[in-house]
């Protein structure tokens, strides 16, 4: 499994500005990352290279820069709405649809394998009705999936947050995420598991990961204490990483271990972000050793099972 992190690590500056993608990947490469998740989310509010008229040219130039640096874009995070489409103003919906289109095409230009999107629900009409939620999401995302498939990009639906103070939220539960993915019945539609989101609902995330199994195509790795979506490094919250990592090996997860820990950096001056990103990389490397231990143990166990039994010593 490869280590990866989001361009969002360096996106937000104290002045309210936005760090260009080229600068972000140069800094991530210097820290030690070779695989990157490109975040397009802030295009919805008029930021990132995606909002420029020459965005396609800029994406091709970004791909060229990444190739020079030896960086691969494996995941992306297209834009998402703050609620159900039925609840949005027409001008915001227009921007959303255009930026979603650009997110998918830009992902293709950059060689992204999986674009991560947020399932939604209309709490006024479909809350707690899984079948209705699945139908609603399939109708909304059908043209997005079609566009992604056309451009050789997979779509990974992300698990959402179910808070103690809110009603049940569709796709927070692994079973609902599985039902949505299976309804597509397409190998180019899978799941992204956000460990921080899951920590609101699951004290033990292992059964959920086992339920997802081979459907799991991408990850958003972050931690919290199950009360706020803090997006911290592993071991900075209450997620049990020592229990989780072996299960990723167990289910044969083939994607990347991708950080979405941008909030660790939000209030820092720029000169402190790079050394902190290196600390995060060291933590991620430690997490991978927890998975490798499980892999070695399984290999040893399988080898022993394939060996003939030792002769019985008779006295």
N, C-alpha and C positions, 0 to 999 in steps of 0.2 A: 504494500500500500504506500502511495506517495503522499508526502506532506504538501498541503496547498493552503493558500490564504486569499482573502478578498482584497481587491484594490481599495475597498472601503477603509482599509487600515490607515491609509494616508489621505483619505478624501476630504475630510472636514478640517478646516483651519480655524484658529482662534478668532480670526478677523471675519469669519463667516464665508470665506471663499472656498474654492474647490480645487484640489490638487489635480493637475492634468494626468491622464492615464499614463502617458509616457514617463513622466517623472515618478509616478507610483511604482511602475514595474521596474524601473532602474533601481530604486531604493529597495524594493523587495528582493531583487537579484543580489544586491550587495549584502543584504542580511543573510541570504542563503536559500531563498525559495527559487525553485525551477518551474513550479506549477502554480497557476494563478486562477482565481475565480473573479471574473470581471463583473462589477456591480453597476447596473444601469438605473437603479431605483430613483435616483435624484433627478433623472431626466424629466420626471413628472412635474417637478417644480422649477424647471428651466435651467438645470445644471447638467454637467458632463458634456463631453464632445458630441454626444448623440443629438443634442438640440440644435447644432449648427447646420446651416444649409448644405455644407460640404461634408456631412457626417460620414458618408460612404468612403470618400477619399481619406478622411482622418482614420477610419477603421483599417483601411488597407495599409496606411503608413504605420499604424500601431502594430499590425501583424508583422510588418517588415522589421520594426524595432525589436519586437519580441523574438523573432528568429535570430537576429544579430546577437541578442543577449542570451539565447538558449532557453527561453521561457515558453512554456506551453499553456494556452488557455484551455482548461478542461471543463469548467462550469461557467455559467453566467446567472445573473439574477435580473430578469427583466422587471419592468415597472409593475406596480400593483396598486389597486385602489384602496382607499381608507375604509371602504365598506362595500355593500352590494351595489352593482351598477345601477339598479333602480333608484338608489338613494343619492346619486351624484348629479351635479349640475351639468347641463349639456356641453358647456365649454370644456369642463374637466374630462368628460367622457371622450370628446373629440381628441383632446391631447393624449389621453390614455391609449386610445386605439392606434394613433399614429406612432407613439413612442413604443408601444408593444411591437408593432410591425418592425420598427427600426431595431429594437432589441433582438428580435429573432434573426433578422438579416445580418446584423452586426455580429451576432454569435456565430453565424455560419462563416462569415468572412474571417473571423479569428480562429476558426477550427474547433469551436466549443462542441463538446459531445452532449452535454445535458444543460438545458435551461430550466431553472427552478421557478415555478409559479405558485401562487397562493390560491387554494380553493376558497370559495365564498359561500355564503348562505343569506337568504332573505329572511331575517328573523320574524318578520311580520306574517310570512305565509308558509315558510318551509321548515322553520325551526323544529328539531327533533324528528323530522320526517326524512329518514335516510334516503329512501327511493326518490323523493322529490328533490332533495339536494343533489343527488347524483345526476338526475335529468337536467336540472338547472345548470350545473357545472359543465355537463357535456354540450349543452346548447351554446353556452358562452365560449367555451374553449375549443369547440370544433374547428372554427376557422384558424385559430392560433396553432393547434396541433397540425392541421393541414399545411399551413405555411411552414412550420418547423420541419415537418417530414420532407416537404419539397426541397428544403435547404439543408437536409441531412443533419438536423439537430433533434435530439430527443427532448421530450418534455417530462420533467420530474415534479410531481405534486408534493408540496411540503406539508408536514403536519402543523396544525395551528395551535393556538394557546387557549386552553380552557381554564379560566380563573375561578377561584372559590366564590368570588362576588358576582359572577356572570352566569347566564344560562349555559347549557351545553353548547359547544361550538362544533359544527361539522368539520370532520377530518382532524380533530384533535386526537381521537381514538384511532389506534392502528387498524382496527377492524373496518372502520369507515374509509380510511385511506386505501386499504386493500380492495374494498368493494368498488370504489371509484376507479382505481387502476384496472381492475379486472373487467369492469364494464366496457372499457376501451378495447380490451383484447388485442393489444398491439404491443409488440416488443419495444417500440420506440416511446412508450408511455410507461413511466415508472415512478418511484418515490424518492424524495429527499427527506431524510430524518434530521430534524433540528433537535438536538439533545437538550438545549435550554428550554424550548417550548414543551418538550415532553416532561421536563422536570416539574412542571406545574401539576401534572396529572399522574405521573407514574413515579412512585418511590423506587420501584425496580423496573427498569426499562427492558430488561432481557426478554420477557415474553413478547413484548411488542416487536422487538427486532426479529425474533424468531418467526413471528407471524408474517412480517414483511418478506423475510427470506430473500430470494433472488429478485424480488421486485425492487429492492433497495439499490439505487443507482448513484446517489449523491448524498453528501452529508453537509450539515451546517454544525460545526463543532463549536460549542460555547457552553458556559456554565452560569448558574445563578443559584439563588436560595429558594426558588419555587414561588416567589411572591412578586418579583419584578423581572422584566425581560432585559437583564443586565448585560448580556453578551460579553462575559468575562472569559479569561483563559481557564482551561481545565484545572481542577483542584482549587480554584478561587471561589467556588460555591459548594453546593451539596450533591452534585451529580456523582454517582459512584463509578468512576472511570475504571477502577481495577476490576469491577465486575463486568462492565460493558465491553471492554476491549476484546476479551477472549471470545465473546459472542459474535463479533464482527468476523473473526476467523472461522468460527463454527458455521456460520451461514454462508461462508464463501463470498463475502463482500469483495467486489473487484474494483470499486471506485476509489476515490481519493479521500484522505482525511483532511477536510477543508475547513479551516478556521472562518468563523464569522464573529470575530471578537473586537469589532470596531469601537465599541464603547469604552474599551480600555484606554483608547487614545484620544477621545473627544476633547478633554480639557487640558491636554499637554501641549507645551510649546514644541515646535517642530524638531528642535535639536534633541529632545528626549524620546521622540517616537521610535527612531531607528534602534537605539539600544534596547528599548522595551520590546520591540518586535523580535530581536534576537533572543531575549528571555523566553518569549512565547514559542519560538522555534525549538528551544531546548526542552520546553515542557512537552511539545508535540512529539519530539523524538523519544522522550521517556514513555509517552503513551503508546507509541508503536512497539516498544520493547515488551509491554504487557501483552500485546497481541502476538508477538513473535514467540513468547514463552508458551502460549497456548498452542501455536502451530507446531512447535518442536515437540511438545508433550503428546499431541495427537499423532505425529509421525512415529515417535518412539512406541506408542501404544499399538499402532497399526503394525509396525515391524514385529513387535513381540507376538501379536496375534497370528502372524504369518509364519512364525518359526515353529518347528516341531517341538513337542514337549520334551523336557529334559528327562532322561531315564531315572527311574526310581532307584535310590540307593538302598540296597538290602544289607542288613547286618547279619 
